Amino acid sequence: MASRVASGLLRRRAGATLGLLRSYTHVRNYSSQLSALIPATSQCSKLTRRRYYMPNASPYQVWSRSFASDNGDKVEAVVPFMGESVTDGTLANFLKKPGERVEADEFIASEGDTVTPGTKIAIISKSAQPAETHVAPSEESTPKEPSPPKVEEKPKVETAPKVEPPKTQAPKPTAPSKTSPSEPQLPPKERERRVPMPRLRKRIANRLKDSQNTFAMLTTFNEVDMTNLMKLRSDYKDEFVTKHGVKLGLMSCFVKAAVSALQNQPIVNAVIDGDDIIYRDYVDVSVAVGTSKGLVVPVIRDADTMNFADIEKGINNLAKKANEGALSIDDMAGGTFTISNGGVYGSLISTPIINPPQSAILGMHSIVQRPVVVNGDILARPMMYLALTYDHRLIDGREAVFFLRRIKDVVEDPRRLLLDI
């Protein structure tokens, strides 16, 4: 069956359903691509399923449903909601080309256009006359019949050259408009290749630049001795896994320390909104997670009400969804404070950028054995640099230093969390 692939036909029916195709392989590919146009919400006024059997008594069958909302005589094909924080997409190509059998009267979007969920990209008429329909390319004798309409349309095309002179002059200044004046187009060189920037990377770039343009960012640093926390983790890691079914990591300890620091310095958990300051009496911690597609920042909700096990389970669940590309907008919206652990990649020290609209971000770094003075003696201790970048419009240096100092105290002596001191 796989070697007998033929072009498919989109047959007009009452529900504007997908039509009969000539091979199972093509049906599977074609149906799976067009099914992406099917909204998963109640916007579809008609969601019907029809069963079509393949020619020559093939045992394969195709389940099909209407892919657009019914609007009287016209059927509109709309962009579905795409999930995983995707707000728009690029229309790659139409699977039906001019000349193939499809009763589409008008294509609204063009290939390469950026479209958002709910955007109409095509309109199909249910009352088109048979003479107006296009012929499938597989029929060799009939492609000559649509030629008269093409000839009749030529006068319309001939009127365009009258308007073309100004259009031909316009592209000359508009061609460089794809790049801003501050970003000149670089000439092509050997052993270079130009590819479009991924949509996620565009989003990250825009948010980081907006953050830099909006906030008065300042970074303060401190270092923390990880000896006691690492010993606590080593002493109870087996019992922790046995009881809670999840490993005890360092991130949950820093989340708990950040919660304590935010409760001691509530201004760090606040945000500027116009001429107002919004204080949040809850703590939703965003945890930066690096994936193959880019950096994502899912949120642990109500971290101030969680224990170590709950936080570890939440982090593991969000990290798994991030690696599978299953994060939704809700998973990444609404955080009040962000923790970024560049230490997992070997970063010794850095200045993290605030995640809008939050007011501060904590940067963790790699743990390195360094000589430190302890009670007058020079000892090798596992040390980590901490960085707090904050919005100086809202947070003063005093509050930022106290905040970071609280995290240092709690991490170096985790018993403070138990005693709340």
Disulfide bonds with the S-S distance in Angstrom:
none
